Amino acid sequence: MNLIFFFDRLDSDQHARRTVQKNLRIVDPDYYRFETHVLFDDAFEDDEHGNRVPNRYVKQLVAAVNVAGAYENLFQMF
């Protein structure tokens, strides 16, 4: 969960820096482009109808990202 918070904070920081550069036309020498990828081996499995669906690990990650995002938004309110 801490790693997801870390990624969210980096994403928020990048967004703020990009917005300042774009809207205020200020060059930020520390601007960076943040991108991350999560790789899964065997991320899909067959369901009872033979369709390929995400496995439980992918579903856990998506749920954790949603929870972390909700907490991050809650903390930003204070």
Rosetta blueprint (number, residue, H / E / L):
1 M L
2 N H
3 L H
4 I H
5 F H
6 F H
7 F H
8 D H
9 R H
10 L H
11 D H
12 S H
13 D H
14 Q H
15 H H
16 A H
17 R H
18 R H
19 T H
20 V H
21 Q H
22 K H
23 N H
24 L H
25 R L
26 I L
27 V L
28 D L
29 P L
30 D L
31 Y L
32 Y L
33 R L
34 F L
35 E L
36 T L
37 H L
38 V L
39 L L
40 F L
41 D L
42 D L
43 A L
44 F E
45 E E
46 D E
47 D L
48 E L
49 H L
50 G L
51 N L
52 R E
53 V E
54 P E
55 N L
56 R H
57 Y H
58 V H
59 K H
60 Q H
61 L H
62 V H
63 A H
64 A H
65 V H
66 N H
67 V H
68 A H
69 G H
70 A H
71 Y H
72 E H
73 N H
74 L H
75 F H
76 Q H
77 M L
78 F L
